[in-house]
Amino acid sequence: MDLEKLLEVAKGAALIGGQVLKENFRKVSTDQIEEKAPKDFVSYVDKTSEERIRDFLGKATPEFSILGEEGGIDQKGDLLWVIDPLDGTKNFLAGFPVFAVSVALVDPSKDFKPLVEAIYLPHFDSLYYAATSKGAFKNGNPIRVNSNKTSLKQCFFSYGFPSRAKRDLNTYCGIMLEVFREVASLRRPGAAAADLAYVAEGVFDGTFEFELKLWDVAAGTLLVEEAGGKVEWLNFSPKDWKLDIVASVPQFFEKIREIVAGGLS
């Protein structure tokens, strides 16, 4: 398996989806938005982005399976492309420019370990990518997590929990409050792939998010790890792809993981 070639495929797929997002940003009318479930929205943009990414991946690597947020799974080979054609749909529909396309190739036989990935933030023209043991990059330049801070009181974290939360929201509020007491600030950008990309390049010192899906985090997980950070999926269910996630610079990972995992237990 040539990881370099597969990485180029991942990058190409992310850029193809990103072009759809660029062309349609701030152009979606209210009557073009569907509500899949309460507070869960989708538009033709998500669907078109995924269709074009699937078509590209299917031609480039016909031997691999594909899992997408909108189209479900197309089971073929042992390895699995995992795609989020528009991470941050609510942001996109509101005109808030933090949204992303996320593409990763994972190995289901090894706990869905990501092998290559690409995350594209179209509004900023930022392409993040990584391959196993090859390092992490943004627009051709190496990136690393911020390893210089010596105290959590200096740290800048992001967080996220769903507006249609299955758990009691008081659980998440309790965790958020406990982390807030430890760090300098918390932010809620609203797109997990972007959050993880920002951790990888040293903007955020970590993130913790709940009730996500594999396509939200597969790409960002590898990116953060290749940038020198630590990531853990909590409560991962391969049956329905659900999970919680903690990611951080190494020096504070155990403390944040302890708060998050303890709050969920």
Contacts in CASP RR format, 6 or more apart in sequence:
PFRMAT RR
TARGET T0000
AUTHOR 0000-0000-0000
METHOD contacts of the structure
MODEL  1
MDLEKLLEVAKGAALIGGQVLKENFRKVSTDQIEEKAPKDFVSYVDKTSE
ERIRDFLGKATPEFSILGEEGGIDQKGDLLWVIDPLDGTKNFLAGFPVFA
VSVALVDPSKDFKPLVEAIYLPHFDSLYYAATSKGAFKNGNPIRVNSNKT
SLKQCFFSYGFPSRAKRDLNTYCGIMLEVFREVASLRRPGAAAADLAYVA
EGVFDGTFEFELKLWDVAAGTLLVEEAGGKVEWLNFSPKDWKLDIVASVP
QFFEKIREIVAGGLS
1 115 0 8 1.000
3 115 0 8 1.000
3 116 0 8 1.000
3 131 0 8 1.000
3 132 0 8 1.000
3 134 0 8 1.000
4 131 0 8 1.000
4 134 0 8 1.000
6 61 0 8 1.000
6 105 0 8 1.000
6 115 0 8 1.000
6 116 0 8 1.000
6 131 0 8 1.000
7 116 0 8 1.000
7 118 0 8 1.000
7 129 0 8 1.000
7 130 0 8 1.000
7 131 0 8 1.000
7 134 0 8 1.000
9 56 0 8 1.000
9 57 0 8 1.000
9 60 0 8 1.000
9 61 0 8 1.000
9 116 0 8 1.000
10 103 0 8 1.000
10 104 0 8 1.000
10 105 0 8 1.000
10 116 0 8 1.000
10 117 0 8 1.000
10 118 0 8 1.000
10 129 0 8 1.000
10 219 0 8 1.000
11 118 0 8 1.000
11 127 0 8 1.000
11 129 0 8 1.000
12 56 0 8 1.000
12 118 0 8 1.000
13 53 0 8 1.000
13 56 0 8 1.000
13 57 0 8 1.000
13 60 0 8 1.000
13 81 0 8 1.000
13 83 0 8 1.000
13 101 0 8 1.000
13 103 0 8 1.000
13 118 0 8 1.000
14 53 0 8 1.000
14 101 0 8 1.000
14 102 0 8 1.000
14 103 0 8 1.000
14 118 0 8 1.000
14 119 0 8 1.000
14 120 0 8 1.000
14 127 0 8 1.000
14 129 0 8 1.000
15 118 0 8 1.000
15 120 0 8 1.000
15 127 0 8 1.000
16 52 0 8 1.000
16 53 0 8 1.000
16 56 0 8 1.000
17 49 0 8 1.000
17 52 0 8 1.000
17 53 0 8 1.000
17 85 0 8 1.000
17 101 0 8 1.000
17 120 0 8 1.000
18 49 0 8 1.000
18 101 0 8 1.000
18 120 0 8 1.000
18 122 0 8 1.000
19 122 0 8 1.000
20 45 0 8 1.000
20 48 0 8 1.000
20 49 0 8 1.000
20 52 0 8 1.000
20 85 0 8 1.000
21 45 0 8 1.000
21 49 0 8 1.000
21 86 0 8 1.000
21 92 0 8 1.000
21 99 0 8 1.000
21 101 0 8 1.000
21 122 0 8 1.000
22 122 0 8 1.000
22 123 0 8 1.000
24 44 0 8 1.000
24 45 0 8 1.000
24 48 0 8 1.000
25 92 0 8 1.000
25 95 0 8 1.000
25 97 0 8 1.000
25 122 0 8 1.000
25 123 0 8 1.000
26 95 0 8 1.000
28 43 0 8 1.000
28 44 0 8 1.000
28 45 0 8 1.000
28 92 0 8 1.000
28 93 0 8 1.000
32 43 0 8 1.000
32 44 0 8 1.000
33 41 0 8 1.000
33 42 0 8 1.000
33 43 0 8 1.000
33 93 0 8 1.000
34 41 0 8 1.000
34 42 0 8 1.000
34 43 0 8 1.000
35 41 0 8 1.000
36 42 0 8 1.000
37 164 0 8 1.000
38 164 0 8 1.000
39 163 0 8 1.000
39 164 0 8 1.000
40 164 0 8 1.000
41 89 0 8 1.000
41 90 0 8 1.000
41 93 0 8 1.000
42 70 0 8 1.000
42 89 0 8 1.000
43 89 0 8 1.000
43 93 0 8 1.000
45 86 0 8 1.000
45 92 0 8 1.000
46 69 0 8 1.000
46 70 0 8 1.000
46 85 0 8 1.000
46 86 0 8 1.000
46 89 0 8 1.000
47 70 0 8 1.000
47 85 0 8 1.000
49 85 0 8 1.000
49 86 0 8 1.000
49 101 0 8 1.000
50 68 0 8 1.000
50 69 0 8 1.000
50 70 0 8 1.000
50 71 0 8 1.000
50 83 0 8 1.000
50 85 0 8 1.000
53 83 0 8 1.000
53 85 0 8 1.000
53 101 0 8 1.000
53 103 0 8 1.000
54 66 0 8 1.000
54 68 0 8 1.000
54 71 0 8 1.000
54 74 0 8 1.000
54 83 0 8 1.000
57 64 0 8 1.000
57 66 0 8 1.000
57 81 0 8 1.000
57 83 0 8 1.000
57 103 0 8 1.000
58 64 0 8 1.000
58 66 0 8 1.000
61 81 0 8 1.000
62 76 0 8 1.000
63 76 0 8 1.000
63 77 0 8 1.000
64 76 0 8 1.000
64 77 0 8 1.000
64 79 0 8 1.000
64 80 0 8 1.000
64 81 0 8 1.000
64 105 0 8 1.000
65 73 0 8 1.000
65 74 0 8 1.000
65 75 0 8 1.000
65 76 0 8 1.000
65 77 0 8 1.000
65 78 0 8 1.000
65 79 0 8 1.000
65 80 0 8 1.000
65 81 0 8 1.000
66 73 0 8 1.000
66 74 0 8 1.000
66 76 0 8 1.000
66 80 0 8 1.000
66 81 0 8 1.000
66 83 0 8 1.000
67 73 0 8 1.000
67 74 0 8 1.000
67 80 0 8 1.000
67 81 0 8 1.000
67 82 0 8 1.000
67 83 0 8 1.000
67 214 0 8 1.000
67 215 0 8 1.000
67 241 0 8 1.000
68 82 0 8 1.000
68 83 0 8 1.000
68 84 0 8 1.000
68 85 0 8 1.000
68 215 0 8 1.000
69 83 0 8 1.000
69 84 0 8 1.000
69 85 0 8 1.000
69 213 0 8 1.000
69 215 0 8 1.000
70 85 0 8 1.000
73 80 0 8 1.000
78 107 0 8 1.000
78 108 0 8 1.000
78 109 0 8 1.000
79 105 0 8 1.000
79 106 0 8 1.000
79 107 0 8 1.000
79 108 0 8 1.000
79 115 0 8 1.000
80 105 0 8 1.000
80 106 0 8 1.000
80 107 0 8 1.000
80 108 0 8 1.000
80 112 0 8 1.000
81 103 0 8 1.000
81 104 0 8 1.000
81 105 0 8 1.000
82 102 0 8 1.000
82 103 0 8 1.000
82 104 0 8 1.000
82 105 0 8 1.000
82 106 0 8 1.000
82 112 0 8 1.000
82 214 0 8 1.000
82 215 0 8 1.000
82 218 0 8 1.000
82 219 0 8 1.000
83 101 0 8 1.000
83 102 0 8 1.000
83 103 0 8 1.000
83 104 0 8 1.000
83 215 0 8 1.000
84 100 0 8 1.000
84 101 0 8 1.000
84 102 0 8 1.000
84 103 0 8 1.000
84 193 0 8 1.000
84 215 0 8 1.000
84 216 0 8 1.000
84 219 0 8 1.000
85 101 0 8 1.000
86 92 0 8 1.000
86 99 0 8 1.000
86 100 0 8 1.000
86 101 0 8 1.000
87 99 0 8 1.000
87 100 0 8 1.000
87 101 0 8 1.000
87 102 0 8 1.000
87 191 0 8 1.000
87 192 0 8 1.000
87 193 0 8 1.000
87 194 0 8 1.000
87 215 0 8 1.000
87 216 0 8 1.000
88 98 0 8 1.000
88 99 0 8 1.000
88 100 0 8 1.000
88 190 0 8 1.000
88 191 0 8 1.000
88 194 0 8 1.000
89 99 0 8 1.000
90 190 0 8 1.000
91 97 0 8 1.000
91 98 0 8 1.000
91 99 0 8 1.000
91 189 0 8 1.000
91 190 0 8 1.000
91 191 0 8 1.000
92 99 0 8 1.000
97 123 0 8 1.000
97 124 0 8 1.000
98 121 0 8 1.000
98 123 0 8 1.000
98 189 0 8 1.000
98 190 0 8 1.000
98 191 0 8 1.000
98 194 0 8 1.000
99 121 0 8 1.000
99 122 0 8 1.000
99 123 0 8 1.000
99 191 0 8 1.000
99 194 0 8 1.000
100 119 0 8 1.000
100 120 0 8 1.000
100 121 0 8 1.000
100 122 0 8 1.000
100 191 0 8 1.000
100 193 0 8 1.000
100 194 0 8 1.000
100 197 0 8 1.000
101 119 0 8 1.000
101 120 0 8 1.000
101 122 0 8 1.000
101 193 0 8 1.000
102 117 0 8 1.000
102 118 0 8 1.000
102 119 0 8 1.000
102 193 0 8 1.000
102 215 0 8 1.000
102 216 0 8 1.000
102 218 0 8 1.000
102 219 0 8 1.000
102 220 0 8 1.000
103 117 0 8 1.000
103 118 0 8 1.000
103 119 0 8 1.000
103 219 0 8 1.000
104 114 0 8 1.000
104 115 0 8 1.000
104 116 0 8 1.000
104 117 0 8 1.000
104 118 0 8 1.000
104 218 0 8 1.000
104 219 0 8 1.000
104 220 0 8 1.000
104 221 0 8 1.000
104 222 0 8 1.000
105 114 0 8 1.000
105 115 0 8 1.000
105 116 0 8 1.000
105 117 0 8 1.000
106 112 0 8 1.000
106 113 0 8 1.000
106 114 0 8 1.000
106 115 0 8 1.000
106 214 0 8 1.000
106 218 0 8 1.000
107 113 0 8 1.000
107 115 0 8 1.000
108 238 0 8 1.000
111 236 0 8 1.000
112 214 0 8 1.000
112 218 0 8 1.000
112 236 0 8 1.000
112 238 0 8 1.000
114 132 0 8 1.000
114 218 0 8 1.000
114 219 0 8 1.000
114 220 0 8 1.000
114 221 0 8 1.000
114 222 0 8 1.000
115 131 0 8 1.000
115 132 0 8 1.000
115 222 0 8 1.000
116 129 0 8 1.000
116 130 0 8 1.000
116 131 0 8 1.000
116 132 0 8 1.000
116 222 0 8 1.000
117 129 0 8 1.000
117 130 0 8 1.000
117 131 0 8 1.000
117 218 0 8 1.000
117 219 0 8 1.000
117 220 0 8 1.000
117 221 0 8 1.000
117 222 0 8 1.000
117 223 0 8 1.000
118 127 0 8 1.000
118 128 0 8 1.000
118 129 0 8 1.000
118 219 0 8 1.000
119 127 0 8 1.000
119 128 0 8 1.000
119 129 0 8 1.000
119 193 0 8 1.000
119 194 0 8 1.000
119 196 0 8 1.000
119 197 0 8 1.000
119 219 0 8 1.000
119 220 0 8 1.000
119 223 0 8 1.000
120 126 0 8 1.000
120 127 0 8 1.000
120 128 0 8 1.000
121 128 0 8 1.000
121 194 0 8 1.000
121 197 0 8 1.000
125 139 0 8 1.000
126 138 0 8 1.000
126 139 0 8 1.000
126 197 0 8 1.000
127 138 0 8 1.000
127 139 0 8 1.000
127 140 0 8 1.000
128 136 0 8 1.000
128 137 0 8 1.000
128 138 0 8 1.000
128 143 0 8 1.000
128 197 0 8 1.000
128 200 0 8 1.000
128 201 0 8 1.000
128 220 0 8 1.000
128 223 0 8 1.000
129 136 0 8 1.000
129 137 0 8 1.000
129 223 0 8 1.000
130 136 0 8 1.000
130 137 0 8 1.000
130 200 0 8 1.000
130 222 0 8 1.000
130 223 0 8 1.000
130 225 0 8 1.000
130 226 0 8 1.000
130 227 0 8 1.000
131 222 0 8 1.000
131 226 0 8 1.000
132 222 0 8 1.000
132 226 0 8 1.000
133 226 0 8 1.000
134 226 0 8 1.000
135 142 0 8 1.000
135 226 0 8 1.000
135 227 0 8 1.000
136 142 0 8 1.000
136 143 0 8 1.000
136 144 0 8 1.000
136 200 0 8 1.000
136 223 0 8 1.000
136 224 0 8 1.000
136 226 0 8 1.000
136 227 0 8 1.000
136 228 0 8 1.000
137 143 0 8 1.000
138 197 0 8 1.000
138 200 0 8 1.000
138 201 0 8 1.000
143 200 0 8 1.000
143 201 0 8 1.000
143 202 0 8 1.000
143 227 0 8 1.000
144 200 0 8 1.000
144 201 0 8 1.000
144 202 0 8 1.000
144 227 0 8 1.000
144 228 0 8 1.000
145 199 0 8 1.000
145 200 0 8 1.000
145 201 0 8 1.000
145 202 0 8 1.000
145 205 0 8 1.000
145 224 0 8 1.000
145 227 0 8 1.000
145 228 0 8 1.000
145 229 0 8 1.000
145 249 0 8 1.000
145 250 0 8 1.000
146 202 0 8 1.000
146 205 0 8 1.000
146 249 0 8 1.000
147 228 0 8 1.000
147 249 0 8 1.000
147 250 0 8 1.000
147 251 0 8 1.000
149 155 0 8 1.000
149 205 0 8 1.000
149 249 0 8 1.000
149 251 0 8 1.000
149 252 0 8 1.000
150 251 0 8 1.000
152 182 0 8 1.000
152 183 0 8 1.000
152 252 0 8 1.000
152 255 0 8 1.000
153 182 0 8 1.000
153 183 0 8 1.000
153 184 0 8 1.000
154 184 0 8 1.000
154 205 0 8 1.000
155 182 0 8 1.000
155 183 0 8 1.000
155 184 0 8 1.000
155 205 0 8 1.000
155 206 0 8 1.000
155 249 0 8 1.000
155 252 0 8 1.000
156 183 0 8 1.000
156 184 0 8 1.000
156 185 0 8 1.000
156 187 0 8 1.000
156 203 0 8 1.000
156 204 0 8 1.000
156 205 0 8 1.000
156 206 0 8 1.000
157 179 0 8 1.000
157 183 0 8 1.000
157 185 0 8 1.000
157 186 0 8 1.000
157 187 0 8 1.000
157 204 0 8 1.000
157 205 0 8 1.000
157 206 0 8 1.000
157 207 0 8 1.000
157 208 0 8 1.000
157 248 0 8 1.000
157 256 0 8 1.000
158 186 0 8 1.000
158 187 0 8 1.000
158 188 0 8 1.000
158 189 0 8 1.000
158 195 0 8 1.000
158 198 0 8 1.000
158 199 0 8 1.000
158 204 0 8 1.000
158 206 0 8 1.000
158 207 0 8 1.000
159 176 0 8 1.000
159 179 0 8 1.000
159 186 0 8 1.000
159 187 0 8 1.000
159 188 0 8 1.000
159 207 0 8 1.000
159 208 0 8 1.000
159 209 0 8 1.000
160 172 0 8 1.000
160 188 0 8 1.000
160 190 0 8 1.000
160 192 0 8 1.000
160 195 0 8 1.000
160 207 0 8 1.000
160 208 0 8 1.000
160 209 0 8 1.000
160 210 0 8 1.000
161 169 0 8 1.000
161 172 0 8 1.000
161 176 0 8 1.000
161 209 0 8 1.000
161 210 0 8 1.000
161 211 0 8 1.000
162 210 0 8 1.000
162 211 0 8 1.000
165 172 0 8 1.000
165 210 0 8 1.000
165 211 0 8 1.000
166 211 0 8 1.000
167 210 0 8 1.000
167 211 0 8 1.000
171 263 0 8 1.000
171 264 0 8 1.000
172 210 0 8 1.000
174 263 0 8 1.000
175 208 0 8 1.000
175 259 0 8 1.000
175 260 0 8 1.000
175 263 0 8 1.000
175 264 0 8 1.000
176 186 0 8 1.000
178 259 0 8 1.000
178 263 0 8 1.000
179 186 0 8 1.000
179 208 0 8 1.000
179 256 0 8 1.000
179 259 0 8 1.000
179 260 0 8 1.000
180 186 0 8 1.000
182 255 0 8 1.000
182 256 0 8 1.000
182 259 0 8 1.000
183 205 0 8 1.000
187 204 0 8 1.000
189 195 0 8 1.000
189 198 0 8 1.000
192 207 0 8 1.000
192 209 0 8 1.000
192 212 0 8 1.000
192 216 0 8 1.000
192 217 0 8 1.000
192 245 0 8 1.000
193 216 0 8 1.000
193 217 0 8 1.000
193 219 0 8 1.000
193 220 0 8 1.000
195 204 0 8 1.000
195 207 0 8 1.000
195 209 0 8 1.000
196 207 0 8 1.000
196 217 0 8 1.000
196 219 0 8 1.000
196 220 0 8 1.000
196 221 0 8 1.000
196 223 0 8 1.000
196 224 0 8 1.000
196 231 0 8 1.000
196 247 0 8 1.000
197 220 0 8 1.000
197 223 0 8 1.000
198 204 0 8 1.000
198 207 0 8 1.000
199 205 0 8 1.000
199 206 0 8 1.000
199 207 0 8 1.000
199 224 0 8 1.000
199 227 0 8 1.000
199 229 0 8 1.000
199 247 0 8 1.000
199 248 0 8 1.000
199 249 0 8 1.000
200 220 0 8 1.000
200 223 0 8 1.000
200 224 0 8 1.000
200 226 0 8 1.000
200 227 0 8 1.000
200 229 0 8 1.000
201 227 0 8 1.000
202 227 0 8 1.000
202 249 0 8 1.000
205 248 0 8 1.000
205 249 0 8 1.000
205 252 0 8 1.000
206 247 0 8 1.000
206 248 0 8 1.000
206 249 0 8 1.000
206 252 0 8 1.000
206 256 0 8 1.000
207 245 0 8 1.000
207 246 0 8 1.000
207 247 0 8 1.000
207 248 0 8 1.000
208 244 0 8 1.000
208 245 0 8 1.000
208 246 0 8 1.000
208 247 0 8 1.000
208 256 0 8 1.000
208 260 0 8 1.000
209 216 0 8 1.000
209 217 0 8 1.000
209 244 0 8 1.000
209 245 0 8 1.000
210 244 0 8 1.000
211 242 0 8 1.000
211 244 0 8 1.000
212 242 0 8 1.000
212 243 0 8 1.000
212 244 0 8 1.000
212 245 0 8 1.000
213 241 0 8 1.000
213 242 0 8 1.000
213 243 0 8 1.000
214 241 0 8 1.000
214 243 0 8 1.000
215 241 0 8 1.000
217 233 0 8 1.000
217 243 0 8 1.000
217 245 0 8 1.000
220 231 0 8 1.000
221 231 0 8 1.000
221 233 0 8 1.000
221 245 0 8 1.000
221 247 0 8 1.000
224 230 0 8 1.000
224 231 0 8 1.000
224 247 0 8 1.000
225 231 0 8 1.000
228 250 0 8 1.000
229 247 0 8 1.000
229 248 0 8 1.000
229 249 0 8 1.000
229 250 0 8 1.000
229 253 0 8 1.000
230 247 0 8 1.000
230 248 0 8 1.000
230 249 0 8 1.000
230 250 0 8 1.000
230 253 0 8 1.000
231 245 0 8 1.000
231 246 0 8 1.000
231 247 0 8 1.000
232 245 0 8 1.000
232 246 0 8 1.000
232 247 0 8 1.000
232 253 0 8 1.000
232 257 0 8 1.000
233 243 0 8 1.000
233 244 0 8 1.000
233 245 0 8 1.000
234 243 0 8 1.000
234 244 0 8 1.000
234 245 0 8 1.000
234 246 0 8 1.000
234 260 0 8 1.000
234 261 0 8 1.000
234 264 0 8 1.000
235 242 0 8 1.000
235 243 0 8 1.000
235 244 0 8 1.000
235 264 0 8 1.000
236 242 0 8 1.000
236 243 0 8 1.000
237 243 0 8 1.000
244 260 0 8 1.000
244 264 0 8 1.000
246 253 0 8 1.000
246 256 0 8 1.000
246 257 0 8 1.000
246 260 0 8 1.000
246 261 0 8 1.000
248 256 0 8 1.000
248 257 0 8 1.000
END
